[in-house]
Amino acid sequence: MSNLILKNIRGEGSTYPINKIPFKIGRDQKNDVVLESKIVSREHAQIKRAKEGLAIVDRDSHNGTFVNGTRIKEVLLRDGDEILVGETLILYQETIAEDIHFSADDSLLDSKATIIRPIEDLAIIEPLRSEVQPPRRKDQRIDQLERNNQNLIILYQLSEKLISSITLRELLDMIIELIFKSIDADRGFLMLIDEGEKLIPKVIKYRDSSSNGDEKITISQTIVNRVVQDRVAILTSDAMVDPRFNEGESIYLHGIRSAICVPLWRGKDIIGIIHLDSFRQANQFTENDLELLMAIANHAAIGIEQARLNEKILRETQIRSNLERFHSPDVVNTIMKESAEGGTLSLKVEEKVATALFLDIQNFTLLAERLSPPEVASLLNEYFSIMTDIIFEYDGTLDKYIGDAIMATFGAPYSHGNDAEKAVLAALKMRQELKRLMNRKEEKRRFDVRIGINSGNVVAGYIGSTKRLEYTVLGDVVNVASYLESIAEPNEILIGEETFRQVNKLFFLEEAGKKKVKRGTSEVRFYRVIGEK
């Protein structure tokens, strides 16, 4: 059965087997997965059966259900999909069959009809050498040559696919298809070992397309253990007629006459197995089939590991690219490091002590009236680039661009211990670099800015509403910082009381006044930043 894995950045998590349909997720205790969060609806989402597998459906939740960063109503789930419900990130782990049954058929390996081949003895497509081999009849040599050519074609096709840009799922499907073209099996499946050292079926194929894929997969536990632990490939024949199989329950129950099981190995590691079996006759598989399957497994394991690595690199590149838009390089490296150690990004919304900074162009409307739209865009891009680099230089996070304004935070997602100081230093450098920029511009392109800074407790985390999640901070601290920016004079930096308390020994400051931010609230005292001491 498929699983939902709840895991945070510290590696803490739980696995929930999807053992019933529908499988419900929500805040109510009656759900199969209970998420105790105020931003999760009582009946938030559920997993149901679809024609091509399992699908997740949003139950008209207030904050939505996201799959791989996109808000969904209903979508088919694929192995490795990331589901965001409220602040909880859930990994979907797909399996192919409803059940896997391992039978203790110890007698299988006692049969004279069993061939056990160590993977180190791989010798596929051995060339014909008449000077060494005893003479054969002409038709035997032709048959052997045809088999060798066929094997070469199969391995060439496999190698060709391995260097192409295909997904892991496409690669696994292709491997099974190629195997069935070269080996006459009734059923085959490919299983990979997961992080918990369990074999998980990824692909199953029947030669008869009308076969029911929901039936149990039955395999000898003895054979699997031998294949995985001893790094050998096993071929069994005459299973139904050999008296040594009297105790082999699964052989009789499922009518298995012949079977091959080979490991997928990469270096010293076994990463899975390929299993083929036949119900039609004894001696269905030959030693040539065994050797060919061993060679395919060797090539396939290389491709699987490469596909896994490619997907990991692609995902990390996408994550890093998104993070670099908002965070400094040091913060990005910290997030990526913790993500690698814990398995995923933490999307938890939490209360933090941080400093918010607002930077806004004064009289932007008048500036826009003097310039053409392309000129405005070019000027803003140059200005934003300089200001954003300064934010990152002082370990700040770019929260967002708001028209011609910039919102930045210092201390979220990570605190450096002197976040208020870094915010004020960033503001001073912004003012300095703006002066240099304006000195290079003609009169009609010049403008002034206002800066407001405030510190205190904020709510920080990834918050979204439609199809996008963004890291942001919320709370009165942010509102006050925005207000201070709005009342500042041209090129003036105003800071709130908590920021003043933290930095007053480091900068030349002067009291600038006190005002009410909102009706009915107490007055806020604020200060003007003159420069560094």
Buried (B, 14 or more C-beta within 10 A) or exposed (E): BBBBBBBBBEEEBEEBEBEEEBBBBBBBEEBBBBBEBEBBBEBBBBBEEBEEEBBBBBBEBEBBBBBEBBBBEEBEBBBBBBBBBBBBBBBBBBBBBEEBBBBEBEBBBEBEBBBBBEBEEEEBBEEEEEEEEEEEEEEEBEEBEEBBEBBEEBBEBBEEBBEEEBBBBEBBBBBBBBBBEBBBBBBBBBBBBBEEEEBBBBBBBBBEEEEEBEBEBBBBBBBBEBBBEEBBBBBBBBBBEBEBBEBBBBBBEBBBBBBBBBBBBBEEEBBBBBBBBBBEEBEBBBEBBBBBBBBBBBBBBBBBBBBBEBBEEEBEEEBBEBBBEBBBEEBBEBBBEBBEEBBBBBBBBEEBBBBBBBBBBBEBEEBBEEBEEEBBEEBBEBBBEBBBEBBBBBBBBBBEEEEBBBBBBBBBBBBBEBBBBBBBBBBBBBBEBBEEBBEEEEEEBBBBBBBBBBBBBBBBBBBBEEEEBBBBBBBBBBBBBBBBBBBBEEBBBBBBBBBBEBBEEBBEBEEBEEEEBEEEEEEBEBBBBEEEE
